Amino acid sequence: MTPAARAAAAIGVLDRILDGQVAEVALTNWGRASRYAGSGDRAAVRDIVYDALRCRRSFAALGGGETGYGLVLGWARSSGQEALFSGEGHAPAVPQDAGREPLGLEALDCPEWLGPALSHSLGADFAAVLQAMRQRAPVFLRVNLAKTRREAAIAALAAEGIVARPHPLADSALEVTEGARKVQASEAYGDGLVELQDAASQAVVAMLPLRDGMRVLDLCAGGGGKTLAMAARAKLSLFAHDAEARRMADLPARAKRAGVSVTALARPETAAPFDLVLTDVPCSGSGSWRRDPQGKWALDGDRLAALTVVQAAILDRAAGMVGRGGVIGYATCSLLDAENGAQVAAFLGRHQGWRIEAERSFTPLEGGDGFFGAVLRAP
């Protein structure tokens, strides 16, 4: 495919997404229907689509409309590639609209309704963080410290054409600078030496006071990324639960590859008390919008309010499963104080005797996604 044909394909995919289709589904369906497209073509179309979703408001302004055509034209104008819109062969039609420069929150690709809350939460970093969120996220790996060390993992990856370097957010974190698409087919990955995991997510796990012999529950385990990250840091009796058990479907295979044992629990209260309960709660995902830009535009005030209610309920549930002097680890991939510091403060107001031992917010200015972590100690 020519670059112009790739742009035209991205227009079609974006039109489906704007009609309500999930981005990954739209891309998969296009790929299956376009057997002529090679792996390089599919990767290029995907990149255009995700760039357009990250920068949806600003590209719509530059391209003259919030349509597939307008978003890809905005992408082309922002990157000096408007010549792709020649109307020749498989190229998109010649533009009829000059577009305009985006203004204010539009230029930051920030949902209008969320601007004040993000500005309050991020303070002086607001504009810089929102600009960073308009870019593609780096690829990070977590070194399985139970099997190897960071330097050895770097060497193993390099032998397979994957270049990675240490990242300062966590002692287990690597940033992949070359060969990212080779990672999941590599021996290092297959042998459980490394896992894909954001550096800030790893840093949140590193905050937890883990030690050998602890009984630990991951209450919102999902795919088990943080479950396995905890397992690599100490010899634990490790348990996992998720309100939707199907989310943990891959956890047994991942745990086997990592060389650890995890017990899935349908009713974790029956195995309480635990020394530590990690609550990586459902959240707005505002810290990971670089990876899921569609989520940025889908979020609304009602959804955010509902999420804060769920978060509070999960914290209260966890408190009932922590033994005397035990710990709750609270985590979100959110930039919003309503889901972070304010949520912790409200918990402490409901539960006398609990105290904060550690609390930290991470933003993309530090390299990783936006995350929040807090360590809460029971009386």
N, C-alpha and C positions, 0 to 999 in steps of 0.2 A: 504493500500500500504506500502511496505517496503521502507526504505530510498533509497535503490538502485533503486527501481522502480520509485520513485519520481524523482530521478536524470535523469533516462531515459526519463520520461515524459517531463522534462524541456528541454532536448535536442531536442525533437520533436517540442516543442513550439518555441524554439529559432531558429530552422531552418526555420520555417514559418516567423518569424519576420525578419530574415536576407534576406528572399526572398521578403520583402517589406510589410508584413502585420503589421498593428498597434498592439502594444503589448497587449492592452486590448482586442482587437478582437481575437487575437490568443489564449489568455488565456480563454476567454469565449467559443470559439469554442471547445477547448480541453475539458473544463469542461462539456459541453453539450454532447460531444461524449464519455465521460468517466463516465458513471453513477455509476461505482464501486467506484469512488473517493469520499471520504467523505469531509466534510468541512475542516478538518485538513490537508488532502492531498492537497486540492486545495490551501490552504494558504501556505503550504510548497513549492509547485511547483512555485507558484507566487513569493515567496521570492527568490528562486534560480534564476528564470528568471530575476528579477529586480536587484539582486546582480550582475549577469553576464552582464547586460546592463550597469550598473554604472561603472563596471570595465572591459569593453570590451577589451581595448587594452592590459592591463596587464594580464588578464585571457587568452587571445589568445596566448600571449607569453608563459605563464606557461603551457598551454594545447596543444601547438603545432599547432594551427591553428584557424582562425576566422570562425569556424563552430559551430553549436549547440554542437556537441561533444567536440570540443576544448575548448569552453567557459565553459561548465560545468566541464570538467576535470580541467581546470584552477581554477575554484571555489573550487573543491574538494581538489586540491593540496594546495591552499592557506589556507584552513581550516582544513587540516590534515585528509581528508576523502577519499583519493585515493583508499582505500580498497573497496569502493562502486563499483569500476570498476572491478568487478570480472569475468564478462561474464557469471555468473551462473543465471539461472532462468530469471527474468525480468531485471537483472542488465546490465548496459552498458558493452561493450566489454573491454577486457584488453588493456591498452594503449600500442601502439607501438612506440610512440614518447616521448622522455624524456622532451621535452620542454626546456625553458630557462628562466632566470630571466629577467624581463622587465627593460628597461634602460631609463633614462632621462624623457621626457614628457610622454613616454609610461607607466612608473611606476606611474605617476600621473593621468593616464587616461585622458589626455588632447589632444584634436585634434591638430595635429602638426601645422596647419595653424593659429590656434587661440592662440597658446602659447605666442608669443610676445605681442599681444594686451592685453591678460589677465595679463601677467607679468607687463606691463606698468600700467594697471589700479589698480592692487592689491599691487604693490610694495613689501615690505618685507613680506607681508602676503601671497604671491602667492602660495608657496608650501603648507603651512598649510591649506589654503582654499581649494585647489584642493584635498588634502588628505581628508578633511572633506566631500567634495562632493562625495567621493567614498563610503560613509556610508549611511545607511537608515536615512531618515529625521524623527525627532520626530513628534508625533501627538499633535497638539495644538488646543485648543478651545478658542473662544472668548465669554466671559461672556456678556450677553445682559444687559448692565448697566441701560437700561430703565426699566427693569423688576426686577433685583435682584443685589446683590453684590457678589464679588468674593468668600468670605467666605461661603455665603449661597449656592452658586452654587457648591462649593467643597463638602459641606455636602450632597446636593441633589444627586450628582453623587455617592458619597461614599455609600449612601443607596441602590444603584443599582449595587454595586460591581465594580465601576469605580474609580480608584485612580488618583487624579490630584493635582498638586501643582502650586502655583503662579509662573509666569515667569517674570523676571525683564524688559523685553523689552517694555511691555505695562501694564497699570493698569487693563486692561481687559483680559490679557492673562493667560491661564492655560496650563501646559504641562501634558499630560496624561501619567502616568507611569505604570498603570495596567488597563486591561479591555478595551483597545481602540476599539476592534471590537464590543463592546456592545453599543457604544455611540449613533449611529443613531437609535437604537431601544429603547433608554431610554426615560423615561418620561421627564427628564430635557431637552433633545433635542426636543422632541415632543411639549413641552409646551413653547418652544422658549426662555428658560433660557440660552442656549449655542448654538453656531454654530461652525462648523469646520472652522478654519481660522489660517493661519500661524502667529506666534507672530510678525515677522518683518512687515508683511502686516498690522497688527493692529497698530504697532508703526508708520507707515507712516500716517495712518488716524489720530492718536493722535497728529501728527504735525500740522494738519490743524486748523486754527483759527475759529472754529465753535462757534456760539452763537445762542441763541433762536431767532426765527423770520427770520433767513436768508433764502433767496431763493438760493437753491443749486442744481446744475446739475452734475450728474455723466455721463460724455460724452461717456465713453467707459465702460459701466456698466457690460457687460458680465452676469454672473450668479447673480450679485448683492451683492457680499460679502462686498465690501467697501461701497456700497450704504447703506446697513443695519448697518454697523459699524458706519457710520456717523450719521444715524438716532438715534442710541443709545446714542450719545454724546450731542445732543441738540434737541430742538423742532424746526424742520426745515420744510419749504415748499420744499419738495424733489422731484426731477425730474430725470428720467433715460433715457438714449439713448444708442443704440449700432448700429454700421454700419450694423451688421447682427442681425436683431431683434430676430431671433430664439434663440440666445444665452441667451435672457432674459426670455425664456419660463418658467423657474422655479421661477422667481422673485415674481410674485403675491402670490404664495403659501408660499414662504419664508417670504415675508413681513407680510402676515396674521399671520403666526406663531410667528413672532417677535412682532406683535402688532403695526405695523407702516403703514403709508400710503405713497405710492410712485406712481407718475404719469409718465407713459411711454410716451415719445415723439418721433414721427417719424421725425419731423423737429424742433429741439430744438431752432433754431434761432427765430421761431415765438413766443416763450415765453421769449426771452431775454428782458432786461438784467438780469443777475444773480449776486448775491453777491459773489458766489464762484463756480468755475467750476473745478471739479476733472478730470484730464486726466490720467487715468491709461492705458497708451498706449500699443499697440501691440509691443512686443520686442523679443529679442533672447531667453528669458527664461533662460539665463545662470545662474541666481541665484537660479532657482528651478530645476536644473538637477538631484538632488537627487530624486525628485518625478517623473520627466519625463526624464529619462536618454536617451531614444530613440531620444529626441530632440537634445541632445548634438551632436550626430553623424550625424544628418540630416542637421544641420546648415552649410551653406557655405558662402563665401564672398559676392556673389551676393545677397543672401537672407538678410544678415546683412545690406548691402548698401541700399537695397530696404526698409527695416524697418526704417532706419534713415530718409529717405525721408518722409515716412508716419508719423513718430513721429513729424517732423517739421511742416507738414501740419496740424496735429491735434492741436498743440500748437497755430498756427496762427489762426485756426478756433475758438479756445476757446477764444483767445484775443478779437475777435469780439463780443463775447457774454457776456463779463464781464463788469459790470457797473463801473463808475468812482470810483477809490479807491478800487475796488474789487480784488479778488484773483484767481489765477490759482494754483491748486495743481497738480504738475507733478510727476508721479510715474512710475517706471518700476520694473520688477523682474529680473533685469540684473546686472551683475558685471562689464560691459564694459563701460569705460568712454565715448566712442563714442555715447552711448545711454543715458548717464547720465549728468555729468558735462559739457561735450562738447556741448551737445544738448541744455542745459540751456543757456550756454554762447552765442551760435549762436542765440537763440531766443532774448536775450537781445540786441544783435547787430542789429537785425532787427526791434526792437520795442523800440523807445526812451522813456525814462521816467519810464519804468518798472524797478523794483529792486528785489533782492533776500532778503527775510526775514528769511528764514531758508533753510538749505540744509544738508542732511545726507545720508551716505551710510551705509548699513548693510551687514554683511557677515555671513556665517554659523558659524564662530568662536564665534558669540554672541548667537548661539543656533538656530535661525530661518533661513529662506531662505535668499538668497542674494536679497536685495531690495535697491532702491534709491528713495528718496523723496525730493522735493523742493517746497517751497512756494514762489510764485512770485506775487508781489503787483503792481497793475495798477496805473498809475499816476492819 
